[in-house]
Amino acid sequence: MAEGGVTQTPSGPDRLIVSCPFLTLSPAVMFRAWTEPALLTRWWPNEAEIDLREGGSYHFSWPSMNWHLRGEYVTVEPDTHLSFGWIWDHETSPDRRVDVHFDPLPEGGTKLTLEQGSYADTDIADREGHLAGWLHFLGRLYMFSPEISREAG
């Protein structure tokens, strides 16, 4: 896997798995980039409200498009694992679960692995849309990782 390259891991049609190495972000900083609104909005939503605890909720929004993504945190293991539900206000698709793992790399940095699902056989368009979204936004996270590292201190 090339530095900065987001790759899709082969999986069954019910799962979507992508990963990417982030050589400049430690697992602790990477976790913060996913859970602190000031860092999260650098690369993903325009606005973020987060109640970071198991059972706590989040609300991400893109006001100019009237998009709202909501869910609850299922697993919150600082610097290691984050799991949350996923449902858009403007879609009728079922709540999907996202699991994000932050694994330290031997040479420093973090290997991020994200799994989303589950998808039914009829959810091909949803799965492909999520894949395109993750490729875009994880690419943005990679692009902004030096700034996030500085801001996270």
Secondary structure, DSSP 8 states (H G I E B T S, - for coil): --TT--EEE---TTEEEEEEEETT--HHHHHHHHH-HHHHTTTS-SEEEE--STT-EEEEEEGGGTEEEEEEEEEEETTTEEEEEEEETT-----EEEEEEEEE-TTSSEEEEEEEE---TT-HHHHHHHHHHHHHHHHHHHHHHHHHHHHH-
